């Protein structure tokens, strides 16, 4: 008799964004003439930069001739892209990351979920609350938690991110093995200083722990005193893995290209206490379970780092940040407390009532889709997230509707 992995049965009934989609679909069916404006899920709405499109077309043309056709590429990614990333994203900021420490993938969501396969089932995991659901659910699937009770899974260490601590969690009060951090944060938009991030690095070193640092939104940082990478912090190469994505910064949500950085000094431990390097383990996992990102996509990704690509991506980012500023100003005018917008495409709003109730209010009275904070964890109850990933026209219209619905 074949048995299932019963840890999947611990998962809550549905993935957050599936729940949202079902409610929106039901509303649309009941109100077919109502134009819905989506400020919920973090999917971009602007086209790929022209430089990326040109590189994409050129690479596709190469695939049409036997002399330039590419079959299987290196699972870790082509050298032209890895070298470009190392130079522009890290070495230019004083972070000593080499090309062979970079692994190209089809998404940071996949990588943040897959990386936990390298670690023991009894690893003690610390996860922020509110949290990007993938960090949590993949560890539930792997059997690192107990049952779900009172809004949380038993066996995890939750790191509360609240207004009282500026939405930057305090260090764990007990030893943990694996720590998930995301800055600029999804969902709150909060950021972290170099001094605070240094405390996390020091904690990880003292406790032989590992930080999984999600920097998918680093391109939205306007305050240059803030770190774009954890590798700007001394000692981080020994205790941190970083995840990056082109999804939001270059519009690659549908094109799929991201990367993970695993420094060669980064280590975990075997049952005998022996130090084991993570780089070769991730390389083996990557080669065994992944065939690489397509050649045309990697050429398009390389074009992000060209002069034209950088300018075009900057224009995209600035447009979304301007939307975030509009949302923040409207939220402030309505009298709500919020965080985010300044260095992130999200605005995390204290709505003062049940998150799903407020979600339904905005959907039914304004035709605007937000993301209920309760879907990100217990500390998200009483909050909603608004996303800046839409056209300026739609953002302005959505804010007018929200004001009319709430005033």
FENTA-V597089 format. One record per run of one state. SS is the DSSP state (alpha for helix, beta for strand, coil for the rest). FROM is the first residue (numbers start at 0). TO is the last residue. If there is no record, write none. Layout:
BEGIN
SS	FROM	TO
SS	FROM	TO
END
This chain:
BEGIN
coil	0	4
alpha	5	9
coil	10	14
alpha	15	29
coil	30	35
beta	36	37
coil	38	48
alpha	49	61
coil	62	77
alpha	78	92
coil	93	97
alpha	98	100
beta	101	104
coil	105	106
alpha	107	117
coil	118	123
beta	124	128
coil	129	131
alpha	132	140
coil	141	146
beta	147	148
coil	149	150
beta	151	152
coil	153	155
beta	156	159
coil	160	161
alpha	162	164
coil	165	176
beta	177	181
coil	182	192
alpha	193	205
coil	206	208
beta	209	213
coil	214	216
alpha	217	219
coil	220	228
alpha	229	231
coil	232	234
alpha	235	238
beta	239	244
coil	245	256
beta	257	261
coil	262	265
beta	266	268
coil	269	273
beta	274	276
alpha	277	288
coil	289	293
alpha	294	302
coil	303	305
alpha	306	332
coil	333	336
beta	337	339
coil	340	344
beta	345	349
coil	350	353
alpha	354	365
coil	366	366
beta	367	368
coil	369	369
beta	370	371
alpha	372	375
coil	376	376
alpha	377	379
coil	380	381
beta	382	386
coil	387	390
alpha	391	405
coil	406	406
END
